[in-house]
Amino acid sequence: MNDVTLFTLPGVGEVSSGDDLVALFLTALDAAGRTLEHHDVVVVTSKVVSKAEGRVVAFDGTAHDRERLIGLEATRILRRRGDLRITETRHGFVNANAGIDHSNTAAGTAVLLPLDPDRSARRFRAGLARQRGVDVGVVVTDTFGRAWRHGVVDVALGCAGLTPILDLRGTLDATGRRLDVTEVALIDEIAAASNLVMAKHAGTPFAVVRGLAGHFFGEGSVADHVVRRAHDDLFR
Amino acid sequence: MNDVTLFTLPGVGEVSSGDDLVALFLTALDAAGRTLEHHDVVVVTSKVVSKAEGRVVAFDGTAHDRERLIGLEATRILRRRGDLRITETRHGFVNANAGIDHSNTAAGTAVLLPLDPDRSARRFRAGLARQRGVDVGVVVTDTFGRAWRHGVVDVALGCAGLTPILDLRGTLDATGRRLDVTEVALIDEIAAASNLVMAKHAGTPFAVVRGLAGHFFGEGSVADHVVRRAHDDLFR
């Protein structure tokens, strides 16, 4: 059993609309004296994906303006408390205030989630394959709260080259019985793990996870395999 | 910024009531040619904690008997679908079927969650300090489903020597504004990360996480800091 190693890349500056994220990543990678290896996983925060893709809008900081943006981004409001809205976004994510983010953004602006984070991940992966000839996985992450437990964790909004959910149905346990727990959200475990090396305030939008087993790699998307549809959900 | 490394320990056999988990862990550690270092984190699955603590009960595999056990373990049923019950346990955890587990258990039995997983973690940590003179963190984990997203992830049921939730309130972002996202559930990110090296079917109840930043270490418990009380929860 191999070790799994995570590292992050310092020195990535402010990201703006139209920036080439792959180039920014590779510059930071080279500056850190690191290389990419076969079956590494590159984790990218959705914040910089959104900035590079121009998903930055005017926002005056008022509750009224937040409601306006939530109205654009969310298809449903599940709960309200004070300024907090628990929303279902157009992607089907359930999160706080539709993921609208005004920390680490220019004054008078807010950052929206990427339109299609799986597509963003696929593009990033294709760019790395083209420029470095490596087969890696890519995860685009954001920070979400949870029901029932305090604190936020990083989860996957999009992925490429990876198996989002490991399906153990039919797998037998050590005593020969079928496993109860059958679908493991590997992609969210990678996302959560990446935050062990990406401190919130350090401005490091990239992490690399190395040494994952071969069954982590494959095809699939967060939209198709991780997002639970409302009709299949006991808490909507 | 240091790398974070995770590894697991093979060769741990079946665990039974009364077994000394610290001894089992250290035997596996030594057999793997590994040593513990200052500020390592040892992750232990609740399954083996429960077995060692004798939390194994008769279970005939029927829906009726499952209901009986759920009745013993849960204080509230939040949702029902088929055989599935989403429960609130005596600890305040919200999970499936009160965490009653009959995979990898002897025929005719089921394993219940530890009575006090934080205490289990503290005892394990004290044992490691006594036997090896190291200051490490300990996390006791289980596998939980989530609202809104498919797949299960590992979460922390108990911890010792660690800061369960990193409180960033008052922290400024790179532009000088206060961060929106203020409390990061580090302990659940460690738990999720540990599953990257602990394959479900490989019978490896221990993992070690090495290289976490100093602010991960401190005081706190899952019961006091992570479990969200019902009155503070929008989804109960």
Interface residues (C-beta under 8 A of the other chain):
Chain A: M1 D3 V4 T5 L6 F7 T8 P10 E14 L78 R79 R81 I86 F93 V94 D101 H102 S103 N104 T105 A106 A107 T143 R146 A147 W148 R149 H150 G151 V152 V153 D154 V155 P164 I165 L166 L168 T171 L172 D173 A174 T175 R177 R178 L179 D180 V181 E183 V184 A185 L186 D188 E189 I190 A192 A193 N195 L196 V197 A199 K200 H201 A202 G203 T204 V209 L212 A213 H225 V226 V227 R228 D233 L234 F235 R236
Chain B: M1 D3 V4 T5 L6 F7 T8 P10 E14 L78 R79 R81 I86 F93 V94 D101 H102 S103 N104 T105 A106 A107 T143 R146 A147 W148 R149 H150 G151 V152 V153 D154 V155 P164 I165 L166 L168 T171 L172 D173 A174 T175 R177 R178 L179 D180 V181 E183 V184 A185 L186 D188 E189 I190 A192 A193 N195 L196 V197 A199 K200 H201 A202 G203 T204 V209 L212 A213 H225 V226 V227 R228 D233 L234 F235 R236
